[in-house]
Amino acid sequence: MKRRELLVGLAAGALAAGSTSQAQQSHAPYTNEISLPKANTTGKVSLEEAIEQRRSVRRYGPNPLPVESIGQLLWAGQGITSADGKRASPSAGALYPLELYVVTATEVMHYLPQGHRAETRTSPDLRPKLQALALGQASVGAAPAVLVIAADAGRLSARYGARAQAYTDHEVGHAAQNMLLEATVLGLVAVPIAAVDGPKAARALALPHAQKAVYLIPVGFPA
């Protein structure tokens, strides 16, 4: 009987530990919501000029990005651009598996396309941790802002089955290129980084359990 009670106790302990682990994986609450400045749709740099000028740059000036620039970058990646809710980058079945985040020295921002808003929470500087999870690439820790493209391929699974992951990966590329070109238009510099431990980065950022960080884009003013 004692052995059985011991086994039951161990099982209960394991369940409790599992519950604790799941609780730790729950996403961190955001404490503030802001309206982002209206996106500018009449830039002074042509698409062709932006394509020609875009380069991957890994050194940045120290100044933080103004909220207008951050909002414009997020809009370019996932902003709503039509009355029926279509977004700036294409999505299979208009199911939109991507989520955009911005990490600075003091906060984490989550983009809300509906209404062009963002929810924010103050945070210790997570850029060094993201740098460590991106093979130590210095640009991640040095940039005043790091754009994070996270994805939940499960949003496509019901319709596309085994193709959902590939379609999601394609969408990451679409959104990233939009934001890189927008950075060029704004006079900013950036670099896309795919060498990141996505699940660990998602945990470091306290993202919802189904989301994985796929792409990091350090961005800032030219050094």
PAZAPA-4460 file (N, C-alpha, C; in steps of 0.05 Angstrom, whole numbers, plus 32768, in hexadecimal, padded with zeros to 4 digits):
% residues 223
    n_x    n_y    n_z   ca_x   ca_y   ca_z    c_x    c_y    c_z   seq   type   mol
   8011   7FE8   8000   8000   8000   8000   8011   8019   8000     1      M     A
   8027   8018   8010   8038   8030   8011   8045   8035   7FF6     2      K     A
   804C   801F   7FE8   8059   8023   7FCD   8044   8030   7FBA     3      R     A
   802B   8026   7FBC   8017   8032   7FAA   8012   804F   7FB1     4      R     A
   8011   8056   7FCB   800E   8072   7FD2   8025   8083   7FC8     5      E     A
   803D   8077   7FC9   8054   8086   7FC0   8052   808C   7FA2     6      L     A
   8049   8077   7F93   8046   807B   7F76   8031   8090   7F70     7      L     A
   801B   808F   7F7E   8006   80A2   7F7A   8010   80BF   7F80     8      V     A
   801F   80C0   7F96   802A   80DA   7F9D   803E   80E5   7F88     9      G     A
   804E   80D3   7F7D   8060   80DB   7F68   8052   80E5   7F4F    10      L     A
   803C   80D6   7F48   802C   80DD   7F31   801F   80F9   7F35    11      A     A
   8015   80FD   7F4D   8008   8117   7F53   801D   812D   7F51    12      A     A
   8035   8127   7F5B   804A   813C   7F5A   8051   8142   7F3D    13      G     A
   8052   812E   7F2C   8059   8132   7F10   8043   8143   7F03    14      A     A
   802A   813D   7F09   8015   814D   7EFD   8016   816A   7F06    15      L     A
   801C   816E   7F20   801F   8189   7F2A   8036   8198   7F1D    16      A     A
   804C   8189   7F19   8063   8196   7F0C   805C   819D   7EEF    17      A     A
   804D   818B   7EE2   8044   8191   7EC7   8033   81AA   7EC5    18      G     A
   8020   81AC   7ED9   800F   81C3   7EDA   801F   81DD   7EDE    19      S     A
   8033   81DB   7EF0   8044   81F2   7EF4   8053   81FA   7EDB    20      T     A
   805D   81E5   7ECD   806C   81EB   7EB5   805B   81F9   7EA0    21      S     A
   8042   81EF   7E9D   802F   81FB   7E8A   8029   8218   7E92    22      Q     A
   8026   821C   7EAD   8020   8237   7EB6   8037   824A   7EB0    23      A     A
   8050   8240   7EB2   8067   8250   7EAC   8069   8257   7E8F    24      Q     A
   805D   8246   7E7E   805E   824B   7E61   8048   825E   7E58    25      Q     A
   8035   8265   7E6A   8020   8277   7E63   802C   8292   7E5C    26      S     A
   8020   82A0   7E49   802C   82BA   7E41   8029   82CF   7E56    27      H     A
   803D   82E0   7E57   803E   82F5   7E6B   8028   830A   7E65    28      A     A
   801B   8315   7E79   8006   8328   7E74   8011   8343   7E6B    29      P     A
   8003   8350   7E59   800B   836B   7E51   7FFB   837F   7E61    30      Y     A
   8008   8394   7E69   7FFC   83A6   7E7D   7FF2   83C0   7E71    31      T     A
   7FF8   83C5   7E57   7FF1   83DE   7E4B   7FEA   83D9   7E2E    32      N     A
   7FD8   83EA   7E23   7FD1   83E8   7E07   7FD3   8404   7DFB    33      E     A
   7FE0   8406   7DE4   7FE3   8420   7DD7   7FD9   8420   7DBA    34      I     A
   7FD0   8436   7DB1   7FC9   843A   7D95   7FE3   8443   7D87    35      S     A
   7FEA   8436   7D71   8002   843E   7D62   7FFB   8454   7D4F    36      L     A
   800E   8466   7D49   8009   847B   7D35   8000   846F   7D1A    37      P     A
   7FEE   847D   7D0D   7FE4   8473   7CF3   7FFB   846E   7CE0    38      K     A
   7FFA   8457   7CD3   800F   8450   7CC0   8010   8462   7CA8    39      A     A
   8027   8469   7CA0   802B   847B   7C88   802B   846A   7C6F    40      N     A
   801A   8470   7C5C   8019   8461   7C43   8023   8471   7C2B    41      T     A
   8030   8487   7C30   803B   8497   7C1A   8058   849E   7C1F    42      T     A
   8069   848A   7C21   8085   848F   7C27   8093   849D   7C10    43      G     A
   80AB   84A8   7C15   80BA   84B7   7C01   80CE   84A5   7BF2    44      K     A
   80D0   848C   7BFA   80E3   8479   7BED   80D2   8465   7BDD    45      V     A
   80D9   8461   7BC4   80CA   844F   7BB4   80D0   8432   7BBC    46      S     A
   80BF   841F   7BB5   80C4   8403   7BBA   80DE   83FA   7BAD    47      L     A
   80E2   8403   7B94   80FB   83FB   7B86   8114   8405   7B94    48      E     A
   8112   841E   7B9E   8129   8429   7BAD   812E   841A   7BC7    49      E     A
   8118   8412   7BD5   811B   8403   7BEE   8128   83E8   7BE8    50      A     A
   811F   83DB   7BD3   812B   83C1   7BCC   8149   83C4   7BC6    51      I     A
   8150   83D9   7BB8   816C   83DD   7BB1   817D   83E3   7BC9    52      E     A
   8172   83F3   7BDC   8182   83FC   7BF2   8183   83E9   7C0A    53      Q     A
   8170   83D6   7C0B   816F   83C5   7C23   8188   83B3   7C25    54      R     A
   8195   83B4   7C3D   81AB   83A3   7C43   81A9   8399   7C60    55      R     A
   81B5   8383   7C65   81B6   8379   7C81   81CC   8388   7C90    56      S     A
   81C5   8395   7CA5   81D7   83A5   7CB5   81D6   839C   7CD2    57      V     A
   81ED   8399   7CDE   81EF   838E   7CF9   81F9   83A1   7D0E    58      R     A
   81FD   83BA   7D07   8207   83CE   7D1A   81F3   83E5   7D1A    59      R     A
   81ED   83EF   7D33   81D7   8403   7D35   81E0   841A   7D48    60      Y     A
   81D3   8431   7D43   81D6   8447   7D56   81C7   8441   7D6F    61      G     A
   81CC   8450   7D85   81C1   8449   7D9F   81A4   8454   7DA3    62      P     A
   819B   8466   7D92   8181   8473   7D97   816A   845F   7D95    63      N     A
   8157   8461   7DA7   813F   8450   7DA5   812E   8457   7D8D    64      P     A
   811F   8445   7D83   810D   844B   7D6D   80F4   8459   7D77    65      L     A
   80EB   846E   7D68   80D2   847B   7D70   80BB   8468   7D6B    66      P     A
   80A5   846D   7D79   808E   845B   7D77   8082   845C   7D5A    67      V     A
   8086   8473   7D4D   807C   8475   7D31   808A   8461   7D1F    68      E     A
   80A4   845E   7D23   80B3   844B   7D12   80AC   842E   7D19    69      S     A
   80A9   8429   7D33   80A1   840E   7D3B   8086   8407   7D30    70      I     A
   8073   8419   7D32   8058   8414   7D27   8059   840F   7D09    71      G     A
   8069   841F   7CFB   806B   841C   7CDE   8076   8400   7CD6    72      Q     A
   808B   83F7   7CE5   8097   83DD   7CE0   8082   83C7   7CE5    73      L     A
   8073   83C9   7CFB   805F   83B4   7D01   8049   83B4   7CEC    74      L     A
   8041   83CB   7CE4   802C   83CD   7CCF   8036   83C0   7CB5    75      W     A
   804F   83C5   7CAE   8059   83B8   7C96   8059   839A   7C97    76      A     A
   805D   838F   7CAF   805E   8372   7CB2   8042   8365   7CB3    77      G     A
   8030   8371   7CC3   8016   8364   7CC7   7FFF   8378   7CC9    78      Q     A
   8003   8390   7CC0   7FEE   83A4   7CC2   7FD6   839E   7CB0    79      G     A
   7FBF   83A6   7CB8   7FA7   83A3   7CA8   7FA6   83B8   7C92    80      I     A
   7FA2   83B0   7C7A   7FA4   83C2   7C63   7F8B   83C2   7C51    81      T     A
   7F76   83B6   7C5A   7F5D   83B7   7C4B   7F45   83B5   7C5D    82      S     A
   7F2E   83BE   7C53   7F16   83BF   7C63   7F0D   83A4   7C6D    83      A     A
   7F14   838F   7C5E   7F0C   8374   7C66   7F21   8366   7C77    84      D     A
   7F34   8374   7C81   7F47   8369   7C95   7F60   835C   7C89    85      G     A
   7F64   835E   7C6F   7F7D   8353   7C64   7F95   8363   7C6E    86      K     A
   7FAC   8355   7C6F   7FC3   8361   7C7B   7FD9   8367   7C67    87      R     A
   7FEE   8374   7C70   8003   837E   7C5E   8013   8367   7C52    88      A     A
   8015   8350   7C5E   8023   8339   7C52   800F   8322   7C4F    89      S     A
   8013   8312   7C3A   7FFF   82FD   7C33   7FFF   82E7   7C48    90      P     A
   7FE7   82DA   7C4A   7FE4   82C4   7C5D   7FD2   82AF   7C50    91      S     A
   7FDA   8296   7C53   7FCA   8280   7C48   7FAE   8280   7C54    92      A     A
   7F9A   8282   7C44   7F7F   8282   7C4D   7F78   8299   7C5F    93      G     A
   7F89   82AE   7C5F   7F85   82C5   7C71   7F81   82BD   7C8E    94      A     A
   7F91   82A9   7C97   7F8F   829E   7CB2   7FA3   82AA   7CC5    95      L     A
   7FB8   82B7   7CBB   7FCA   82C7   7CCA   7FD6   82B9   7CE3    96      Y     A
   7FEA   82A8   7CDE   7FF6   829A   7CF5   800D   82A9   7D03    97      P     A
   8013   82C2   7CF9   8029   82D0   7D04   8021   82E4   7D1A    98      L     A
   8033   82E8   7D2D   8031   82FD   7D41   804B   830D   7D42    99      E     A
   8049   8327   7D44   8061   8338   7D45   8065   8344   7D60   100      L     A
   807E   8343   7D69   8086   834F   7D83   809E   8361   7D7E   101      Y     A
   80A1   8374   7D91   80B8   8386   7D91   80C5   8385   7DAD   102      V     A
   80DF   8380   7DAE   80ED   837F   7DC7   8101   8396   7DC8   103      V     A
   80FF   83A6   7DDD   8111   83BC   7DE2   811F   83B8   7DFD   104      T     A
   812E   83CB   7E05   813D   83C9   7E1F   812A   83C8   7E37   105      A     A
   8111   83D2   7E33   80FF   83D5   7E4A   80E4   83C8   7E48   106      T     A
   80DD   83BE   7E30   80C2   83B4   7E2D   80C0   839F   7E16   107      E     A
   80AA   8391   7E17   80A2   837F   7E01   8088   8389   7DF6   108      V     A
   8086   838C   7DDC   806E   8396   7DCF   8062   8380   7DBD   109      M     A
   8048   837C   7DBE   803A   8369   7DAD   8027   8378   7D9A   110      H     A
   802A   8374   7D80   801A   8383   7D6D   7FFE   8378   7D6B   111      Y     A
   7FEA   8389   7D6A   7FCE   8382   7D67   7FC5   838F   7D4D   112      L     A
   7FC4   8381   7D37   7FBD   838D   7D1D   7FA2   839B   7D1D   113      P     A
   7F8E   838F   7D2A   7F74   839B   7D2B   7F76   83B6   7D3A   114      Q     A
   7F71   83CC   7D2B   7F73   83E6   7D37   7F8F   83F1   7D39   115      G     A
   7FA3   83E3   7D2E   7FBF   83EB   7D2D   7FC7   83F4   7D4A   116      H     A
   7FC7   83E0   7D5C   7FCD   83E5   7D78   7FE4   83D3   7D81   117      R     A
   7FEC   83D6   7D99   8000   83C4   7DA5   7FFB   83C2   7DC3   118      A     A
   7FFF   83AA   7DCE   7FFF   83A7   7DEA   801C   83A5   7DF4   119      E     A
   8022   83B0   7E0A   803E   83B1   7E14   8040   83A8   7E31   120      T     A
   8058   83A0   7E38   805E   839A   7E54   807B   83A2   7E59   121      R     A
   8080   83AD   7E70   809B   83B3   7E77   80AA   8399   7E7C   122      T     A
   80C3   8398   7E77   80D3   837F   7E79   80F0   8386   7E7D   123      S     A
   80FE   8375   7E8C   811B   8377   7E8B   8125   8374   7E6F   124      P     A
   813D   837D   7E69   8147   837D   7E4E   814B   8360   7E45   125      D     A
   813B   8357   7E32   813C   833B   7E28   814E   8338   7E10   126      L     A
   8159   834E   7E06   816A   834C   7DEE   8183   833A   7DF2   127      R     A
   8191   833C   7E09   81A8   832A   7E0D   81A0   830C   7E0D   128      P     A
   8188   8306   7E18   817F   82EA   7E18   8178   82E1   7DFB   129      K     A
   816C   82F3   7DEC   8166   82EC   7DD0   8180   82E9   7DC0   130      L     A
   8194   82FA   7DC6   81AE   82F7   7DB9   81BA   82DC   7DBE   131      Q     A
   81B9   82D3   7DD7   81C4   82B9   7DDE   81B6   82A2   7DCF   132      A     A
   819C   82A6   7DCA   818C   8291   7DBC   818E   8294   7D9E   133      L     A
   819D   82A8   7D95   81A1   82AC   7D78   81BF   82A9   7D72   134      A     A
   81CB   8294   7D7D   81E7   828E   7D79   81FA   82A5   7D80   135      L     A
   81F1   82B5   7D94   8202   82CA   7D9E   8206   82E2   7D8B   136      G     A
   81F5   82E5   7D77   81F8   82FA   7D63   81F5   8315   7D70   137      Q     A
   820A   8326   7D6F   820B   833F   7D7D   81F5   8352   7D75   138      A     A
   81EC   8351   7D5C   81D8   8364   7D53   81BF   8363   7D63   139      S     A
   81B8   834B   7D6D   819F   8348   7D7C   81A1   8357   7D97   140      V     A
   81B8   8356   7DA3   81BB   8364   7DBD   81C0   8382   7DB9   141      G     A
   81CA   838A   7DA2   81D1   83A6   7D9E   81BB   83B7   7D93   142      A     A
   81A9   83AC   7D84   8194   83BC   7D77   8181   83C8   7D8C   143      A     A
   8178   83E1   7D89   8165   83ED   7D9C   814A   83DF   7D9C   144      P     A
   8144   83D1   7D86   812B   83C2   7D85   812F   83A8   7D76   145      A     A
   8123   8393   7D7F   8123   8379   7D70   8107   8372   7D6A   146      V     A
   8101   8370   7D50   80E7   8366   7D47   80E7   8348   7D49   147      L     A
   80D3   833D   7D53   80D0   831F   7D56   80B8   8316   7D46   148      V     A
   80BC   8305   7D32   80A6   82F8   7D24   80A1   82DD   7D31   149      I     A
   808B   82DA   7D3D   8083   82C0   7D49   806D   82B4   7D38   150      A     A
   806A   829A   7D3A   8056   828C   7D29   8049   8276   7D38   151      A     A
   8030   8272   7D32   8020   825B   7D3B   8014   824D   7D23   152      D     A
   8023   8239   7D19   801B   822B   7D01   8000   821C   7D05   153      A     A
   7FF9   8217   7D1E   7FDF   820A   7D23   7FC7   8219   7D19   154      G     A
   7FCA   8232   7D15   7FB3   8242   7D0A   7FAD   823A   7CED   155      R     A
   7FC0   822E   7CDF   7FBC   8225   7CC4   7FB6   8207   7CC1   156      L     A
   7FBA   81F9   7CD7   7FB9   81DB   7CD5   7F9E   81D0   7CCD   157      S     A
   7F88   81DC   7CD7   7F6E   81D1   7CD1   7F68   81D1   7CB3   158      A     A
   7F72   81E6   7CA5   7F6D   81E8   7C89   7F82   81DB   7C78   159      R     A
   7F9C   81DD   7C81   7FB2   81D5   7C6F   7FC1   81BD   7C79   160      Y     A
   7FBB   81B2   7C8F   7FC7   8199   7C98   7FE5   819B   7C99   161      G     A
   7FF2   8188   7C8D   800F   8185   7C8E   801D   819D   7C80   162      A     A
   800F   81AC   7C70   801C   81C3   7C62   801D   81DC   7C73   163      R     A
   8010   81DB   7C8B   800D   81F3   7C9B   8028   81FF   7CA3   164      A     A
   803B   81EE   7CAB   8055   81F9   7CB4   8063   8207   7C9D   165      Q     A
   8063   81FA   7C85   8071   8207   7C6E   8064   8221   7C67   166      A     A
   804A   8222   7C67   803C   823B   7C61   8042   8251   7C75   167      Y     A
   8044   8249   7C8E   804B   825C   7CA3   8067   8267   7CA0   168      T     A
   8079   8256   7C99   8095   825E   7C94   8096   8272   7C7D   169      D     A
   8086   826D   7C68   8085   8280   7C52   807C   829C   7C5B   170      H     A
   8068   829C   7C6C   805D   82B5   7C76   8071   82C5   7C86   171      E     A
   8081   82B7   7C95   8096   82C4   7CA5   80A8   82D4   7C92   172      V     A
   80B0   82C8   7C7B   80C0   82D6   7C68   80B3   82EE   7C5C   173      G     A
   8099   82EB   7C56   808A   8302   7C4A   808A   831A   7C5E   174      H     A
   8083   8314   7C77   8082   832A   7C8B   809D   8336   7C90   175      A     A
   80B1   8325   7C91   80CC   832F   7C97   80D6   8342   7C81   176      A     A
   80D2   833A   7C68   80DB   834B   7C52   80CC   8366   7C52   177      Q     A
   80B3   8365   7C58   80A4   837F   7C5A   80B0   8391   7C6E   178      N     A
   80B7   8386   7C86   80C1   8397   7C9B   80DE   83A0   7C95   179      M     A
   80EE   838F   7C88   8109   8398   7C80   8108   83AE   7C6C   180      L     A
   80F6   83AD   7C59   80F3   83C2   7C45   80E9   83DC   7C53   181      L     A
   80D6   83D8   7C65   80CB   83F0   7C74   80E2   83FD   7C84   182      E     A
   80F3   83ED   7C90   8109   83F8   7C9F   811B   8409   7C8D   183      A     A
   8120   8400   7C75   8130   840F   7C62   8122   8429   7C5B   184      T     A
   8108   8429   7C56   80F9   8441   7C50   80FB   8456   7C67   185      V     A
   80FC   844C   7C80   80FC   845D   7C97   8118   8467   7C9E   186      L     A
   812C   845F   7C8E   8147   8466   7C94   8154   8456   7CAB   187      G     A
   8149   843F   7CB1   8153   842D   7CC5   8163   8417   7CB8   188      L     A
   8171   8408   7CC9   8180   83F1   7CBF   8178   83D8   7CD0   189      V     A
   817A   83C1   7CC3   8170   83A9   7CD1   817E   8390   7CC4   190      A     A
   817A   8379   7CD2   8184   8360   7CC7   8171   834A   7CD0   191      V     A
   8169   8338   7CBE   8159   8321   7CC6   816A   830B   7CD1   192      P     A
   8161   82FF   7CE7   8170   82E9   7CF4   815D   82D2   7CF8   193      I     A
   8164   82BC   7CEA   8154   82A3   7CED   8161   828F   7CFF   194      A     A
   817A   8293   7D06   8188   8280   7D17   8181   8286   7D34   195      A     A
   8169   827E   7D3C   8160   8283   7D57   8152   826A   7D61   196      V     A
   8156   8263   7D7A   8147   824D   7D87   812B   8256   7D8D   197      D     A
   8119   8250   7D7A   80FE   825B   7D7B   80EE   8254   7D95   198      G     A
   80ED   823B   7D9D   80DF   8235   7DB5   80EA   8242   7DCE   199      P     A
   8104   8243   7DD1   8110   8250   7DE8   810C   826E   7DE7   200      K     A
   810E   827A   7DD0   8109   8296   7DCD   80EC   829D   7DD5   201      A     A
   80DA   828C   7DCD   80BE   8290   7DD4   80BA   828F   7DF2   202      A     A
   80C8   827C   7DFF   80C6   827B   7E1D   80D2   8293   7E2A   203      R     A
   80E9   829C   7E1F   80F6   82B4   7E2A   80E4   82CD   7E28   204      A     A
   80D4   82CE   7E12   80C2   82E4   7E0E   80A7   82E0   7E1B   205      L     A
   80A3   82C8   7E27   8089   82C1   7E34   8072   82C3   7E20   206      A     A
   8077   82B8   7E08   8062   82B8   7DF3   804E   82A1   7DF9   207      L     A
   8036   82A3   7DEE   8022   828D   7DF1   802E   8273   7DE8   208      P     A
   8025   825E   7DF4   8032   8243   7DF1   8034   823A   7DD4   209      H     A
   8020   8240   7DC4   8020   8236   7DA8   8032   8245   7D96   210      A     A
   803D   825C   7D9F   804D   826C   7D8D   806B   8266   7D90   211      Q     A
   8079   8267   7D79   8096   8263   7D78   80A2   827C   7D6B   212      K     A
   80B8   8286   7D77   80C6   829C   7D6B   80D6   8292   7D53   213      A     A
   80D1   829D   7D3B   80DD   8292   7D23   80F3   82A4   7D18   214      V     A
   80EF   82BE   7D1A   8102   82D1   7D0D   8106   82E8   7D20   215      Y     A
   811F   82F1   7D22   8125   830A   7D30   812F   831E   7D1C   216      L     A
   8127   8337   7D1F   8131   834C   7D0D   813A   8364   7D1F   217      I     A
   8154   8364   7D26   815F   837C   7D34   815D   8394   7D21   218      P     A
   8155   83AA   7D2C   8151   83C2   7D1C   8158   83DB   7D2B   219      V     A
   8164   83EF   7D1E   816B   8408   7D2B   8174   841D   7D17   220      G     A
   817D   8433   7D21   8189   8447   7D10   81A5   843F   7D08   221      F     A
   81AF   8449   7CF1   81CA   8442   7CE9   81DE   844B   7CFE   222      P     A
   81F3   843B   7D02   8208   8442   7D16   8217   845B   7D0C   223      A     A
***
